Amino acid sequence: MRISEFLSPEALIADLQARDKQAVLREMSAVLSRAHPSLKEDRLVEVLREREKLGSTGIGEGVAIPHGKLPGLTNLVAAFGVSRQGVDFEAIDGKPTHLFFALVAPENSAGVHLKALARISRLFKNPRFRASILDATSAADIHALIVQEDARP
């Protein structure tokens, strides 16, 4: 599975404006609904918020992977955003979060959903890769970096 299969270039935000957790979830949901017009922004926000109630998806090292499952969805979709100033996302290491990878999966897709989460986690464990994303200035550059890193064996 490749991230490029579910992350479209239109679903990237090079400079998130959100300053808190709820605003991040709204902004990520807005870009997802623009990239996938059949998805309703309010419903996406609700799905991501429900998952956050179980515990923060801030995995540390400046990375968060808010995710959830949506009934009626036929395939995995994702959005990616960079917060230059960082947001308190209640990450496990207590540090500000800068890189957000929102993932929404079909309701009955445990295997695909977990594979995607594992793939994203593995990619973003690399400190050089995280730094290159933070140095990139455009959504196109960020998407190219993600695709390039994801293609490595």
Secondary structure, DSSP 8 states (H G I E B T S, - for coil): --GGGTEEEEEEESS----SHHHHHHHHHHHHHHHSTTS-HHHHHHHHHHHHHHS--EEETTEE--EEEETT--S-EEEEEEEEEEE----TT---EEEEEEEEEETT-HHHHHHHHHHHHHHTT-HHHHHHHHH--SHHHHHHHHHHHHH--
